[in-house]
Amino acid sequence: MLAPDKWFDREFDLGLQDQMFPLVMARLRGTPARLEDMLRGVSNVRMLYREGTTWSVQEHVGHILDSEELWLGRVEDFVNRRSELRPADLQNNKTYHANHHLHDMNQILREFRRARIWLVQALENCDHDLLKHTALHPRLNKQMRLVDHAFFVAEHDDHHLAVIHSLLHR
């Protein structure tokens, strides 16, 4: 089985049509359920297993949760009509310092579901005019709209779900 490409190597074609927003939102709403389904019945030993310095399944799940703060913050950037989105911590310090191995996986999943509900509600509460606003994504150095941001988050989710799937099927 092929492993997914590295996230930072990905390039994105942005400029999605407004009509894509409901489809992307469906992906975002579904991530907690897809993740929970993927992990159902997986042993704790398997969740915590690491190959070398790569993240374990549980650390990937923790990272998905850790990223919610950035995604919600970027929605705030759009709402406040900022010209540039806040930058991500490209070293993933939050995840590396979170010690996700010391936490209960079910608690991480519950916190992720709760955080994702907040993100989805924030996106759905944005007025239609906001869909036209553009802001610079600092790492990609590309202008993006709210629909592009939602797509970017969905792609990040799917990237980590693919990595987790790959780790569980080795």
ABEGO torsion letter per residue (X at the ends): XBBBBBAAABBBBBGBBAAAAAAAAAAAAAAAAAAAAAABGBBAAAAABBBEABBBAAAAAAAAAAAAAAAAAAAAAAAAGBABBBBBBAAGAAAAAAGAAABBAAAAAAAAAAAAAAAAAAAAABBAAAAABBBBBAAAGBBBBAAAAAAAAAAAAAAAAAAAAAAAAX
